[in-house]
Amino acid sequence: MADKNKKYNVLNGSRLSVAPMMDWTDRHCRYMHRQLSGRALLYTEMVTAPALVRGNALHLLDHSVAEHPVALQLGGSDPKELAQAARLGFEAGYQEINLNVGCPSDRVQSGTFGAVLMKSPGLVAECCAAMIAAQPLEVTVKCRIGVDDQEPQEVLPEFLARVASAGVGRFIIHARKAWLQGLSPKENRDIPPLDYELVQAMRGLFPALHLSVNGGITTLDQVEAFLDAGLDGVMVGRAAYHQPTDILAAADRRIFGDSGPDATAEGAVRAMLPYIEAHLVAGGRLNQITRHMLGLFAGRPGARIWRRMLSEGVHRPGAGPALLEQALAEIELASRAASV
């Protein structure tokens, strides 16, 4: 279990971060991830500025200090609205405000934000300047290398220079171009080719900027390789969700240089039990938390049993922490059987 008594900062945590992922990285997911790593920087799902400012959906900002270091990712394209939303994020206790310039979904495009903003670096700069002026937290940008028929080698340096001139010093670059027409958001995560070399070239062009790479990274070995190659940070997406133990359990030692034993999936489960109990007492549903825990034992003996027990048992009347303890006992049996 991560050491909750230590306070880690956002900039150091950005050496390894978990990407903002819609419908996945909610507060329950982040709390679970924090049981595996006390250091890695966590991000919220994208929260739209209109939802906060016009919709008064302040519940979207709910989180626990136990999730820190944690950043709020905002979506939007109106500088005044984003400034208000950033201020709300600061007041809610987040430690970084990130602007989404990478999401390719139709819903995001219709709101004129997300990856389509790669075509409007001047507007992104204006938005960031307004967010910076509205509150004291660092404002960062998560972007693509380009969209549609843009030439990334030309577009990305211009984008970084323009937005950096507004006061942004830290960027997370998803190393794929986004196709806004003809590809689904899922296809946009796989089909456009990755161009890690272009991201690494930006390190040389912009030595004063803090640059992280994102896209297609699935192991801590890859994370270490990117850091060794000179990048400032690495953001991991789907692998951190589907195989959280593989990405996060050894991260504090390998990526951040901490001493002490690595976290374990078993320890994370046990640490989650009081949290689950409190959630149920408050009227929450068990599956709101356990759906994020299905991959904890990925690749290990008993992983299928773990997933099945949680998926099938979670809706039974009275299901609670005891279900996880039963599933954990099955994991331990499977582990012993595999070691014979």
C-alpha positions in Angstrom: 0.0 0.0 0.0 1.2 3.5 -0.8 2.4 5.6 2.1 -0.3 8.1 2.7 1.8 10.1 5.2 4.1 11.4 2.5 3.1 14.3 0.3 4.4 14.2 -3.3 4.3 17.0 -5.7 2.8 17.1 -9.2 5.9 17.9 -11.1 7.8 15.0 -9.7 4.8 12.7 -10.1 4.6 13.5 -13.8 7.6 11.2 -14.4 4.9 8.6 -14.5 1.2 9.6 -14.9 -2.0 7.7 -15.6 -3.9 9.2 -18.5 -7.4 10.8 -18.1 -9.8 8.2 -19.6 -13.5 8.8 -19.9 -15.7 6.4 -17.9 -12.6 4.9 -16.3 -10.4 7.2 -14.2 -13.1 8.4 -11.8 -12.4 9.0 -8.1 -12.9 5.3 -7.2 -10.4 4.2 -9.9 -7.9 6.9 -8.7 -8.2 5.8 -5.1 -7.5 2.2 -6.1 -4.5 3.3 -8.2 -3.2 5.2 -5.2 -3.0 2.0 -3.2 -0.4 0.8 -5.8 1.6 4.0 -6.1 2.0 6.9 -3.8 4.0 8.9 -6.4 2.4 8.6 -9.9 0.4 11.6 -11.0 -3.3 10.8 -11.5 -5.7 12.6 -13.8 -9.5 12.9 -13.7 -11.7 12.0 -16.5 -12.2 15.0 -18.8 -14.7 17.4 -17.2 -16.2 20.0 -19.6 -16.0 23.6 -18.6 -19.7 24.2 -19.7 -20.8 21.4 -17.3 -19.1 23.2 -14.4 -19.9 26.8 -15.3 -23.3 26.6 -17.0 -24.5 23.3 -15.6 -23.3 23.8 -12.1 -22.2 20.2 -12.0 -19.8 20.7 -9.2 -20.2 17.1 -8.1 -17.9 16.2 -11.0 -15.0 17.7 -9.0 -15.6 15.4 -6.0 -12.4 13.6 -4.9 -10.3 12.7 -1.9 -7.0 14.2 -0.7 -5.9 10.5 -0.6 -5.8 10.7 -4.4 -3.1 13.4 -4.4 -1.1 14.2 -6.5 -4.1 14.5 -8.8 -4.8 16.8 -11.8 -8.1 18.0 -13.2 -8.5 17.7 -17.0 -10.8 20.3 -18.5 -12.5 20.3 -21.9 -13.6 23.5 -23.6 -12.7 26.3 -26.0 -14.1 29.4 -24.5 -11.4 31.3 -22.6 -13.7 32.9 -20.0 -15.5 29.7 -19.3 -12.3 27.7 -19.0 -10.9 30.4 -16.7 -14.0 30.0 -14.4 -13.7 26.2 -14.5 -10.0 26.3 -13.7 -10.8 28.5 -10.7 -13.4 26.0 -9.5 -10.8 23.2 -9.9 -8.3 25.1 -7.8 -11.0 25.8 -5.1 -11.9 22.1 -5.1 -8.3 21.2 -4.2 -6.8 19.9 -7.4 -3.1 20.4 -7.9 -2.9 20.9 -11.7 -5.3 22.0 -14.4 -4.9 20.3 -17.8 -6.5 21.3 -21.0 -7.7 18.5 -23.4 -6.4 19.1 -26.9 -6.4 15.4 -27.8 -9.8 13.8 -27.6 -11.2 12.9 -31.1 -14.8 12.0 -30.3 -17.6 13.5 -32.3 -19.2 14.8 -29.1 -16.1 16.7 -28.3 -15.6 18.0 -31.8 -19.2 19.4 -31.8 -18.2 21.4 -28.8 -15.2 22.8 -30.7 -12.7 21.4 -28.2 -10.5 18.3 -27.9 -8.2 17.3 -30.8 -9.9 19.8 -33.2 -8.1 22.6 -31.3 -4.8 21.4 -32.8 -6.0 23.5 -35.8 -6.3 26.6 -33.6 -3.1 27.1 -31.6 -3.9 30.8 -31.1 -7.2 29.9 -29.4 -5.5 27.3 -27.3 -3.0 29.9 -26.2 -5.8 32.4 -25.4 -7.6 29.7 -23.3 -4.4 28.8 -21.4 -3.6 32.4 -20.7 -7.0 33.0 -19.3 -6.8 29.8 -17.1 -3.4 30.8 -15.8 -4.6 34.3 -14.9 -7.6 33.0 -13.1 -5.9 30.8 -10.5 -2.5 29.9 -9.1 -2.1 26.2 -10.3 0.1 25.2 -13.2 -1.9 24.9 -16.4 -0.7 22.0 -18.7 -1.8 20.8 -22.1 -2.4 17.3 -23.4 -2.3 17.3 -27.2 -1.8 15.2 -30.3 1.0 15.5 -32.9 -1.6 16.7 -35.4 -5.0 16.0 -36.9 -6.3 15.0 -40.3 -4.0 16.1 -43.2 -1.8 18.2 -41.0 2.0 17.5 -41.2 3.0 16.8 -37.6 6.6 17.8 -38.3 5.3 21.3 -39.1 2.3 21.6 -36.9 3.6 20.3 -33.6 6.5 22.7 -33.2 4.3 25.6 -34.1 1.7 24.5 -31.7 4.1 24.1 -28.8 5.8 27.4 -29.4 2.5 29.3 -29.7 0.9 27.8 -26.6 4.2 28.0 -24.6 4.2 31.7 -25.3 1.0 32.0 -23.3 2.8 30.6 -20.2 2.4 26.8 -20.5 5.6 25.0 -19.6 4.4 21.4 -19.5 2.9 19.3 -22.3 1.8 15.7 -22.6 2.0 14.7 -26.2 0.0 11.7 -27.5 2.3 10.5 -30.2 -0.5 9.7 -32.7 -2.2 12.0 -35.2 -6.0 12.1 -34.7 -8.3 11.6 -37.7 -11.5 13.5 -36.9 -13.4 12.1 -39.8 -13.7 8.4 -40.7 -12.2 6.9 -37.6 -13.9 6.2 -34.3 -12.3 7.3 -31.0 -11.4 3.6 -30.5 -9.7 3.4 -33.9 -7.9 6.7 -33.2 -6.1 4.9 -30.3 -4.7 2.2 -32.6 -4.7 3.0 -36.3 -2.7 6.2 -36.8 0.9 5.2 -36.5 2.9 6.2 -33.4 5.7 8.7 -33.9 7.8 8.6 -30.8 10.8 10.0 -32.6 8.9 13.3 -33.4 8.1 13.7 -29.7 11.7 13.1 -28.7 12.8 15.6 -31.4 10.7 18.2 -29.6 12.9 17.7 -26.5 15.8 19.1 -28.5 13.8 21.9 -30.1 12.3 23.1 -26.8 14.8 22.4 -24.0 13.0 24.7 -21.6 9.7 22.8 -21.8 8.7 19.8 -19.7 7.6 17.2 -22.2 5.8 13.8 -21.5 5.0 11.2 -24.1 1.7 9.2 -24.3 0.3 6.5 -26.5 0.9 2.8 -26.8 3.0 2.5 -23.7 2.3 -0.8 -21.9 5.3 -1.6 -19.6 7.5 0.0 -17.0 10.5 -1.0 -19.1 9.2 1.3 -21.8 8.6 4.1 -19.3 12.2 3.8 -18.1 13.5 3.8 -21.7 11.7 7.0 -22.5 13.0 8.7 -19.3 16.5 7.5 -20.0 16.2 8.9 -23.6 15.7 12.4 -22.1 11.9 12.8 -21.9 10.7 14.4 -18.7 7.7 12.2 -18.2 5.6 9.3 -19.5 1.8 9.0 -19.4 0.3 5.5 -19.5 -3.3 4.9 -20.5 -5.1 1.7 -21.1 -2.4 -0.6 -19.7 -2.6 1.2 -16.4 -6.3 0.5 -16.3 -6.3 -3.1 -17.5 -3.1 -4.2 -15.8 -2.7 -1.6 -13.0 -0.4 -3.8 -10.8 2.1 -4.3 -13.7 2.4 -0.5 -14.3 2.0 0.9 -10.8 3.1 -1.6 -8.1 6.8 -1.2 -8.7 6.7 2.4 -10.0 7.6 4.1 -6.7 10.9 2.1 -6.6 11.8 1.9 -10.3 10.6 5.3 -11.5 10.8 7.5 -8.4 13.7 5.8 -6.6 11.9 5.0 -3.4 13.2 2.3 -1.1 11.0 -0.3 0.6 9.0 -3.2 -0.8 6.8 -2.8 -3.9 3.0 -2.7 -3.5 1.0 -5.8 -4.2 -2.4 -6.5 -5.7 -3.3 -8.3 -2.5 -2.3 -5.3 -0.4 -4.3 -3.0 -2.6 -7.4 -5.1 -2.2 -7.1 -5.2 1.5 -6.5 -1.4 1.6 -9.7 -0.9 -0.4 -12.0 -2.8 2.0 -12.6 0.1 4.4 -13.1 2.4 1.5 -15.7 0.1 0.0 -17.5 -0.3 3.3 -17.7 3.5 3.7 -19.0 3.8 0.1 -21.7 1.2 0.7 -22.8 2.8 4.0 -23.1 6.1 2.1 -25.5 4.5 -0.3 -23.1 3.7 -3.1 -23.1 0.6 -5.2 -20.3 -2.0 -5.0 -19.8 -2.3 -8.7 -18.9 1.4 -8.9 -15.6 0.5 -7.3 -15.1 -3.2 -8.2 -15.3 -2.6 -11.9 -12.0 -0.8 -11.7 -10.4 -3.7 -9.8 -11.0 -6.5 -12.3 -7.4 -6.2 -13.8 -5.5 -6.2 -10.5 -4.4 -9.8 -10.9 -4.0 -9.8 -14.7 -1.6 -12.4 -15.9 -1.6 -14.2 -12.6 -3.0 -17.6 -11.6 -6.6 -17.2 -10.5 -7.1 -13.9 -12.5 -10.1 -15.4 -14.3 -11.7 -16.6 -11.1 -11.1 -13.1 -9.6 -12.8 -11.4 -12.5 -15.7 -13.9 -12.6 -16.4 -13.7 -8.8 -16.5 -9.9 -8.8 -18.5 -9.6 -12.0 -21.1 -12.2 -11.0 -21.2 -11.6 -7.3 -21.3 -7.8 -7.2 -25.1 -7.6 -7.8 -26.1 -10.1 -5.2 -28.1 -8.7 -2.3 -25.8 -7.8 0.6 -22.6 -8.0 -1.5 -19.8 -6.1 0.1 -16.2 -6.4 1.3 -16.7 -10.1 2.1 -17.0 -10.8 -1.7 -13.6 -9.4 -2.3 -12.1 -11.4 0.6 -13.6 -14.6 -0.8 -12.2 -13.8 -4.2 -8.8 -13.0 -2.7 -8.9 -16.4 -1.0 -9.4 -18.0 -4.4 -6.4 -16.1 -5.7 -4.2 -17.3 -2.9 -5.4 -20.9 -3.5 -4.6 -20.6 -7.2 -1.1 -19.1 -6.5 -0.3 -22.0 -4.1 -1.4 -24.5 -6.7 0.7 -22.9 -9.4 3.8 -23.0 -7.2 3.6 -26.7 -6.5 
